[in-house]
Amino acid sequence: SMRRISRHRRNGTPHQLRRKPFGEVHLKVSSIRESKSDDKRFSIFTGTKRLHLRAESREDRYAWVEALQAVKD
């Protein structure tokens, strides 16, 4: 969500962060897992690294995992 990556300037107006991509994830060789302890967290294991992610809601996590799995398949 863009709300999560916005910051406020000193005068109070929002300022979007400009972050450079630092890599890519090859989903064909990755595994996607939902957290058992937190219904908003999920992770992607690439074979060498594990990316821990957290959605805004349980429904968002479900949508993310479904979308990632669909792309992978």
NULUMKOL-804931 format. One record per residue: x, y, z of N, C-alpha, C in turn; chain. Coordinates in nm, 3 decimals. Layout:
residues N
<rec><n_u>X</n_u><n_v>Y</n_v><n_w>Z</n_w><ca_u>X</ca_u><ca_v>Y</ca_v><ca_w>Z</ca_w><c_u>X</c_u><c_v>Y</c_v><c_w>Z</c_w><c>A</c></rec>
...
***
This chain:
residues 73
<rec><n_u>0.084</n_u><n_v>-0.118</n_v><n_w>0.000</n_w><ca_u>0.000</ca_u><ca_v>0.000</ca_v><ca_w>0.000</ca_w><c_u>0.088</c_u><c_v>0.124</c_v><c_w>0.000</c_w><c>A</c></rec>
<rec><n_u>0.055</n_u><n_v>0.220</n_v><n_w>-0.081</n_w><ca_u>0.134</ca_u><ca_v>0.343</ca_v><ca_w>-0.088</ca_w><c_u>0.128</c_u><c_v>0.421</c_v><c_w>0.042</c_w><c>A</c></rec>
<rec><n_u>0.023</n_u><n_v>0.400</n_v><n_w>0.123</n_w><ca_u>0.016</ca_u><ca_v>0.469</ca_v><ca_w>0.251</ca_w><c_u>0.134</c_u><c_v>0.430</c_v><c_w>0.341</c_w><c>A</c></rec>
<rec><n_u>0.180</n_u><n_v>0.308</n_v><n_w>0.328</n_w><ca_u>0.286</ca_u><ca_v>0.259</ca_v><ca_w>0.415</ca_w><c_u>0.423</c_u><c_v>0.314</c_v><c_w>0.377</c_w><c>A</c></rec>
<rec><n_u>0.439</n_u><n_v>0.357</n_v><n_w>0.252</n_w><ca_u>0.570</ca_u><ca_v>0.406</ca_v><ca_w>0.210</ca_w><c_u>0.569</c_u><c_v>0.557</c_v><c_w>0.186</c_w><c>A</c></rec>
<rec><n_u>0.478</n_u><n_v>0.625</n_v><n_w>0.250</n_w><ca_u>0.477</ca_u><ca_v>0.771</ca_v><ca_w>0.238</ca_w><c_u>0.529</c_u><c_v>0.832</c_v><c_w>0.367</c_w><c>A</c></rec>
<rec><n_u>0.589</n_u><n_v>0.946</n_v><n_w>0.353</n_w><ca_u>0.639</ca_u><ca_v>1.021</ca_v><ca_w>0.468</ca_w><c_u>0.581</c_u><c_v>1.161</c_v><c_w>0.461</c_w><c>A</c></rec>
<rec><n_u>0.582</n_u><n_v>1.226</n_v><n_w>0.574</n_w><ca_u>0.534</ca_u><ca_v>1.364</ca_v><ca_w>0.577</ca_w><c_u>0.654</c_u><c_v>1.457</c_v><c_w>0.576</c_w><c>A</c></rec>
<rec><n_u>0.646</n_u><n_v>1.560</n_v><n_w>0.494</n_w><ca_u>0.750</ca_u><ca_v>1.663</ca_v><ca_w>0.495</ca_w><c_u>0.733</c_u><c_v>1.747</c_v><c_w>0.620</c_w><c>A</c></rec>
<rec><n_u>0.825</n_u><n_v>1.833</n_v><n_w>0.643</n_w><ca_u>0.818</ca_u><ca_v>1.919</ca_v><ca_w>0.762</ca_w><c_u>0.695</c_u><c_v>2.007</c_v><c_w>0.763</c_w><c>A</c></rec>
<rec><n_u>0.647</n_u><n_v>2.045</n_v><n_w>0.647</n_w><ca_u>0.528</ca_u><ca_v>2.130</ca_v><ca_w>0.642</ca_w><c_u>0.399</c_u><c_v>2.048</c_v><c_w>0.649</c_w><c>A</c></rec>
<rec><n_u>0.409</n_u><n_v>1.915</n_v><n_w>0.664</n_w><ca_u>0.291</ca_u><ca_v>1.832</ca_v><ca_w>0.683</ca_w><c_u>0.234</c_u><c_v>1.768</c_v><c_w>0.558</c_w><c>A</c></rec>
<rec><n_u>0.288</n_u><n_v>1.801</n_v><n_w>0.440</n_w><ca_u>0.235</ca_u><ca_v>1.740</ca_v><ca_w>0.318</ca_w><c_u>0.306</c_u><c_v>1.608</c_v><c_w>0.291</c_w><c>A</c></rec>
<rec><n_u>0.233</n_u><n_v>1.509</n_v><n_w>0.240</n_w><ca_u>0.296</ca_u><ca_v>1.379</ca_v><ca_w>0.215</ca_w><c_u>0.403</c_u><c_v>1.386</c_v><c_w>0.107</c_w><c>A</c></rec>
<rec><n_u>0.503</n_u><n_v>1.303</n_v><n_w>0.122</n_w><ca_u>0.612</ca_u><ca_v>1.293</ca_v><ca_w>0.025</ca_w><c_u>0.637</c_u><c_v>1.145</c_v><c_w>0.000</c_w><c>A</c></rec>
<rec><n_u>0.621</n_u><n_v>1.100</n_v><n_w>-0.124</n_w><ca_u>0.644</ca_u><ca_v>0.960</ca_v><ca_w>-0.156</ca_w><c_u>0.794</c_u><c_v>0.931</c_v><c_w>-0.160</c_w><c>A</c></rec>
<rec><n_u>0.831</n_u><n_v>0.821</n_v><n_w>-0.099</n_w><ca_u>0.971</ca_u><ca_v>0.779</ca_v><ca_w>-0.104</ca_w><c_u>1.004</c_u><c_v>0.727</c_v><c_w>-0.243</c_w><c>A</c></rec>
<rec><n_u>1.119</n_u><n_v>0.758</n_v><n_w>-0.291</n_w><ca_u>1.166</ca_u><ca_v>0.708</ca_v><ca_w>-0.420</ca_w><c_u>1.272</c_u><c_v>0.603</c_v><c_w>-0.390</c_w><c>A</c></rec>
<rec><n_u>1.233</n_u><n_v>0.478</n_v><n_w>-0.387</n_w><ca_u>1.326</ca_u><ca_v>0.371</ca_v><ca_w>-0.358</ca_w><c_u>1.363</c_u><c_v>0.299</c_v><c_w>-0.485</c_w><c>A</c></rec>
<rec><n_u>1.492</n_u><n_v>0.267</n_v><n_w>-0.498</n_w><ca_u>1.539</ca_u><ca_v>0.193</ca_v><ca_w>-0.613</ca_w><c_u>1.520</c_u><c_v>0.044</c_v><c_w>-0.586</c_w><c>A</c></rec>
<rec><n_u>1.476</n_u><n_v>-0.032</n_v><n_w>-0.686</n_w><ca_u>1.467</ca_u><ca_v>-0.177</ca_v><ca_w>-0.668</ca_w><c_u>1.607</c_u><c_v>-0.232</c_v><c_w>-0.639</c_w><c>A</c></rec>
<rec><n_u>1.614</n_u><n_v>-0.331</n_v><n_w>-0.553</n_w><ca_u>1.745</ca_u><ca_v>-0.387</ca_v><ca_w>-0.520</ca_w><c_u>1.758</c_u><c_v>-0.533</c_v><c_w>-0.560</c_w><c>A</c></rec>
<rec><n_u>1.667</n_u><n_v>-0.581</n_v><n_w>-0.638</n_w><ca_u>1.677</ca_u><ca_v>-0.718</ca_v><ca_w>-0.685</ca_w><c_u>1.544</c_u><c_v>-0.766</c_v><c_w>-0.740</c_w><c>A</c></rec>
<rec><n_u>1.540</n_u><n_v>-0.894</n_v><n_w>-0.770</n_w><ca_u>1.417</ca_u><ca_v>-0.954</ca_v><ca_w>-0.818</ca_w><c_u>1.403</c_u><c_v>-1.093</c_v><c_w>-0.760</c_w><c>A</c></rec>
<rec><n_u>1.280</n_u><n_v>-1.140</n_v><n_w>-0.754</n_w><ca_u>1.251</ca_u><ca_v>-1.271</ca_v><ca_w>-0.699</ca_w><c_u>1.202</c_u><c_v>-1.359</c_v><c_w>-0.812</c_w><c>A</c></rec>
<rec><n_u>1.266</n_u><n_v>-1.472</n_v><n_w>-0.831</n_w><ca_u>1.223</ca_u><ca_v>-1.569</ca_v><ca_w>-0.932</ca_w><c_u>1.125</c_u><c_v>-1.664</c_v><c_w>-0.865</c_w><c>A</c></rec>
<rec><n_u>0.998</n_u><n_v>-1.640</n_v><n_w>-0.889</n_w><ca_u>0.894</ca_u><ca_v>-1.716</ca_v><ca_w>-0.819</ca_w><c_u>0.890</c_u><c_v>-1.862</c_v><c_w>-0.859</c_w><c>A</c></rec>
<rec><n_u>0.933</n_u><n_v>-1.896</n_v><n_w>-0.978</n_w><ca_u>0.930</ca_u><ca_v>-2.036</ca_v><ca_w>-1.022</ca_w><c_u>1.009</c_u><c_v>-2.126</c_v><c_w>-0.930</c_w><c>A</c></rec>
<rec><n_u>1.116</n_u><n_v>-2.074</n_v><n_w>-0.872</n_w><ca_u>1.201</ca_u><ca_v>-2.156</ca_v><ca_w>-0.784</ca_w><c_u>1.184</c_u><c_v>-2.119</c_v><c_w>-0.637</c_w><c>A</c></rec>
<rec><n_u>1.084</n_u><n_v>-2.037</n_v><n_w>-0.606</n_w><ca_u>1.060</ca_u><ca_v>-1.991</ca_v><ca_w>-0.470</ca_w><c_u>0.943</c_u><c_v>-2.063</c_v><c_w>-0.407</c_w><c>A</c></rec>
<rec><n_u>0.940</n_u><n_v>-2.063</n_v><n_w>-0.274</n_w><ca_u>0.823</ca_u><ca_v>-2.116</ca_v><ca_w>-0.203</ca_w><c_u>0.761</c_u><c_v>-2.003</c_v><c_w>-0.123</c_w><c>A</c></rec>
<rec><n_u>0.629</n_u><n_v>-2.004</n_v><n_w>-0.115</n_w><ca_u>0.552</ca_u><ca_v>-1.900</ca_v><ca_w>-0.047</ca_w><c_u>0.481</c_u><c_v>-1.964</c_v><c_w>0.069</c_w><c>A</c></rec>
<rec><n_u>0.498</n_u><n_v>-1.907</n_v><n_w>0.189</n_w><ca_u>0.439</ca_u><ca_v>-1.964</ca_v><ca_w>0.309</ca_w><c_u>0.367</c_u><c_v>-1.856</c_v><c_w>0.389</c_w><c>A</c></rec>
<rec><n_u>0.252</n_u><n_v>-1.893</n_v><n_w>0.445</n_w><ca_u>0.181</ca_u><ca_v>-1.805</ca_v><ca_w>0.536</ca_w><c_u>0.229</c_u><c_v>-1.832</c_v><c_w>0.678</c_w><c>A</c></rec>
<rec><n_u>0.238</n_u><n_v>-1.728</n_v><n_w>0.758</n_w><ca_u>0.278</ca_u><ca_v>-1.742</ca_v><ca_w>0.898</ca_w><c_u>0.167</c_u><c_v>-1.811</c_v><c_w>0.976</c_w><c>A</c></rec>
<rec><n_u>0.206</n_u><n_v>-1.898</n_v><n_w>1.067</n_w><ca_u>0.108</ca_u><ca_v>-1.963</ca_v><ca_w>1.154</ca_w><c_u>0.078</c_u><c_v>-1.877</c_v><c_w>1.278</c_w><c>A</c></rec>
<rec><n_u>0.171</n_u><n_v>-1.789</n_v><n_w>1.315</n_w><ca_u>0.156</ca_u><ca_v>-1.710</ca_v><ca_w>1.437</ca_w><c_u>0.096</c_u><c_v>-1.571</c_v><c_w>1.414</c_w><c>A</c></rec>
<rec><n_u>0.098</n_u><n_v>-1.522</n_v><n_w>1.290</n_w><ca_u>0.046</ca_u><ca_v>-1.388</ca_v><ca_w>1.260</ca_w><c_u>-0.033</c_u><c_v>-1.396</c_v><c_w>1.130</c_w><c>A</c></rec>
<rec><n_u>-0.161</n_u><n_v>-1.363</n_v><n_w>1.136</n_w><ca_u>-0.246</ca_u><ca_v>-1.380</ca_v><ca_w>1.018</ca_w><c_u>-0.227</c_u><c_v>-1.272</c_v><c_w>0.912</c_w><c>A</c></rec>
<rec><n_u>-0.130</n_u><n_v>-1.182</n_v><n_w>0.931</n_w><ca_u>-0.099</ca_u><ca_v>-1.082</ca_v><ca_w>0.830</ca_w><c_u>0.037</c_u><c_v>-1.105</c_v><c_w>0.765</c_w><c>A</c></rec>
<rec><n_u>0.117</n_u><n_v>-1.193</n_v><n_w>0.820</n_w><ca_u>0.253</ca_u><ca_v>-1.215</ca_v><ca_w>0.769</ca_w><c_u>0.260</c_u><c_v>-1.333</c_v><c_w>0.674</c_w><c>A</c></rec>
<rec><n_u>0.354</n_u><n_v>-1.322</n_v><n_w>0.579</n_w><ca_u>0.385</ca_u><ca_v>-1.432</ca_v><ca_w>0.491</ca_w><c_u>0.531</c_u><c_v>-1.418</c_v><c_w>0.448</c_w><c>A</c></rec>
<rec><n_u>0.587</n_u><n_v>-1.524</n_v><n_w>0.392</n_w><ca_u>0.727</ca_u><ca_v>-1.518</ca_v><ca_w>0.353</ca_w><c_u>0.747</c_u><c_v>-1.586</c_v><c_w>0.219</c_w><c>A</c></rec>
<rec><n_u>0.852</n_u><n_v>-1.544</n_v><n_w>0.152</n_w><ca_u>0.893</ca_u><ca_v>-1.602</ca_v><ca_w>0.025</ca_w><c_u>1.036</c_u><c_v>-1.651</c_v><c_w>0.045</c_w><c>A</c></rec>
<rec><n_u>1.059</n_u><n_v>-1.780</n_v><n_w>0.024</n_w><ca_u>1.193</ca_u><ca_v>-1.837</ca_v><ca_w>0.034</ca_w><c_u>1.245</c_u><c_v>-1.858</c_v><c_w>-0.107</c_w><c>A</c></rec>
<rec><n_u>1.356</n_u><n_v>-1.793</n_v><n_w>-0.139</n_w><ca_u>1.409</ca_u><ca_v>-1.794</ca_v><ca_w>-0.276</ca_w><c_u>1.509</c_u><c_v>-1.906</c_v><c_w>-0.299</c_w><c>A</c></rec>
<rec><n_u>1.545</n_u><n_v>-1.977</n_v><n_w>-0.197</n_w><ca_u>1.649</ca_u><ca_v>-2.077</ca_v><ca_w>-0.208</ca_w><c_u>1.775</c_u><c_v>-2.030</c_v><c_w>-0.139</c_w><c>A</c></rec>
<rec><n_u>1.798</n_u><n_v>-1.899</n_v><n_w>-0.139</n_w><ca_u>1.914</ca_u><ca_v>-1.843</ca_v><ca_w>-0.070</ca_w><c_u>1.874</c_u><c_v>-1.739</c_v><c_w>0.035</c_w><c>A</c></rec>
<rec><n_u>1.757</n_u><n_v>-1.678</n_v><n_w>0.017</n_w><ca_u>1.711</ca_u><ca_v>-1.574</ca_v><ca_w>0.110</ca_w><c_u>1.565</c_u><c_v>-1.595</c_v><c_w>0.142</c_w><c>A</c></rec>
<rec><n_u>1.525</n_u><n_v>-1.548</n_v><n_w>0.260</n_w><ca_u>1.385</ca_u><ca_v>-1.551</ca_v><ca_w>0.300</ca_w><c_u>1.338</c_u><c_v>-1.407</c_v><c_w>0.316</c_w><c>A</c></rec>
<rec><n_u>1.233</n_u><n_v>-1.371</n_v><n_w>0.245</n_w><ca_u>1.174</ca_u><ca_v>-1.238</ca_v><ca_w>0.254</ca_w><c_u>1.052</c_u><c_v>-1.247</c_v><c_w>0.344</c_w><c>A</c></rec>
<rec><n_u>1.052</n_u><n_v>-1.171</n_v><n_w>0.453</n_w><ca_u>0.939</ca_u><ca_v>-1.168</ca_v><ca_w>0.545</ca_w><c_u>0.856</c_u><c_v>-1.045</c_v><c_w>0.514</c_w><c>A</c></rec>
<rec><n_u>0.728</n_u><n_v>-1.067</n_v><n_w>0.485</n_w><ca_u>0.639</ca_u><ca_v>-0.959</ca_v><ca_w>0.444</ca_w><c_u>0.517</c_u><c_v>-0.956</c_v><c_w>0.535</c_w><c>A</c></rec>
<rec><n_u>0.456</n_u><n_v>-0.839</n_v><n_w>0.545</n_w><ca_u>0.336</ca_u><ca_v>-0.824</ca_v><ca_w>0.627</ca_w><c_u>0.234</c_u><c_v>-0.741</c_v><c_w>0.551</c_w><c>A</c></rec>
<rec><n_u>0.115</n_u><n_v>-0.795</n_v><n_w>0.538</n_w><ca_u>0.006</ca_u><ca_v>-0.726</ca_v><ca_w>0.467</ca_w><c_u>-0.070</c_u><c_v>-0.636</c_v><c_w>0.565</c_w><c>A</c></rec>
<rec><n_u>-0.156</n_u><n_v>-0.553</n_v><n_w>0.512</n_w><ca_u>-0.238</ca_u><ca_v>-0.463</ca_v><ca_w>0.594</ca_w><c_u>-0.346</c_u><c_v>-0.539</c_v><c_w>0.671</c_w><c>A</c></rec>
<rec><n_u>-0.393</n_u><n_v>-0.650</n_v><n_w>0.614</n_w><ca_u>-0.501</ca_u><ca_v>-0.726</ca_v><ca_w>0.677</ca_w><c_u>-0.489</c_u><c_v>-0.873</c_v><c_w>0.639</c_w><c>A</c></rec>
<rec><n_u>-0.569</n_u><n_v>-0.956</n_v><n_w>0.704</n_w><ca_u>-0.573</ca_u><ca_v>-1.099</ca_v><ca_w>0.671</ca_w><c_u>-0.618</c_u><c_v>-1.118</c_v><c_w>0.527</c_w><c>A</c></rec>
<rec><n_u>-0.715</n_u><n_v>-1.038</n_v><n_w>0.482</n_w><ca_u>-0.766</ca_u><ca_v>-1.048</ca_v><ca_w>0.346</ca_w><c_u>-0.660</c_u><c_v>-1.008</c_v><c_w>0.245</c_w><c>A</c></rec>
<rec><n_u>-0.582</n_u><n_v>-0.903</n_v><n_w>0.276</n_w><ca_u>-0.473</ca_u><ca_v>-0.863</ca_v><ca_w>0.188</ca_w><c_u>-0.368</c_u><c_v>-0.973</c_v><c_w>0.177</c_w><c>A</c></rec>
<rec><n_u>-0.336</n_u><n_v>-1.036</n_v><n_w>0.290</n_w><ca_u>-0.238</ca_u><ca_v>-1.145</ca_v><ca_w>0.286</ca_w><c_u>-0.287</c_u><c_v>-1.255</c_v><c_w>0.194</c_w><c>A</c></rec>
<rec><n_u>-0.414</n_u><n_v>-1.292</n_v><n_w>0.209</n_w><ca_u>-0.471</ca_u><ca_v>-1.396</ca_v><ca_w>0.125</ca_w><c_u>-0.459</c_u><c_v>-1.358</c_v><c_w>-0.024</c_w><c>A</c></rec>
<rec><n_u>-0.491</n_u><n_v>-1.231</n_v><n_w>-0.056</n_w><ca_u>-0.484</ca_u><ca_v>-1.185</ca_v><ca_w>-0.195</ca_w><c_u>-0.340</c_u><c_v>-1.189</c_v><c_w>-0.247</c_w><c>A</c></rec>
<rec><n_u>-0.243</n_u><n_v>-1.147</n_v><n_w>-0.164</n_w><ca_u>-0.103</ca_u><ca_v>-1.149</ca_v><ca_w>-0.204</ca_w><c_u>-0.055</c_u><c_v>-1.292</c_v><c_w>-0.230</c_w><c>A</c></rec>
<rec><n_u>-0.084</n_u><n_v>-1.380</n_v><n_w>-0.137</n_w><ca_u>-0.039</ca_u><ca_v>-1.519</ca_v><ca_w>-0.151</ca_w><c_u>-0.102</c_u><c_v>-1.583</c_v><c_w>-0.274</c_w><c>A</c></rec>
<rec><n_u>-0.231</n_u><n_v>-1.560</n_v><n_w>-0.294</n_w><ca_u>-0.300</ca_u><ca_v>-1.615</ca_v><ca_w>-0.412</ca_w><c_u>-0.238</c_u><c_v>-1.561</c_v><c_w>-0.541</c_w><c>A</c></rec>
<rec><n_u>-0.213</n_u><n_v>-1.431</n_v><n_w>-0.547</n_w><ca_u>-0.156</ca_u><ca_v>-1.370</ca_v><ca_w>-0.667</ca_w><c_u>-0.015</c_u><c_v>-1.422</c_v><c_w>-0.694</c_w><c>A</c></rec>
<rec><n_u>0.067</n_u><n_v>-1.429</n_v><n_w>-0.590</n_w><ca_u>0.203</ca_u><ca_v>-1.480</ca_v><ca_w>-0.607</ca_w><c_u>0.203</c_u><c_v>-1.626</c_v><c_w>-0.652</c_w><c>A</c></rec>
<rec><n_u>0.114</n_u><n_v>-1.705</n_v><n_w>-0.593</n_w><ca_u>0.105</ca_u><ca_v>-1.847</ca_v><ca_w>-0.630</ca_w><c_u>0.057</c_u><c_v>-1.862</c_v><c_w>-0.774</c_w><c>A</c></rec>
<rec><n_u>-0.038</n_u><n_v>-1.777</n_v><n_w>-0.816</n_w><ca_u>-0.088</ca_u><ca_v>-1.784</ca_v><ca_w>-0.953</ca_w><c_u>0.021</c_u><c_v>-1.750</c_v><c_w>-1.054</c_w><c>A</c></rec>
<rec><n_u>0.104</n_u><n_v>-1.651</n_v><n_w>-1.023</n_w><ca_u>0.214</ca_u><ca_v>-1.615</ca_v><ca_w>-1.111</ca_w><c_u>0.317</c_u><c_v>-1.727</c_v><c_w>-1.115</c_w><c>A</c></rec>
<rec><n_u>0.343</n_u><n_v>-1.786</n_v><n_w>-1.000</n_w><ca_u>0.440</ca_u><ca_v>-1.895</ca_v><ca_w>-0.991</ca_w><c_u>0.395</c_u><c_v>-2.015</c_v><c_w>-1.075</c_w><c>A</c></rec>
<rec><n_u>0.267</n_u><n_v>-2.050</n_v><n_w>-1.064</n_w><ca_u>0.213</ca_u><ca_v>-2.166</ca_v><ca_w>-1.138</ca_w><c_u>0.206</c_u><c_v>-2.139</c_v><c_w>-1.286</c_w><c>A</c></rec>
***
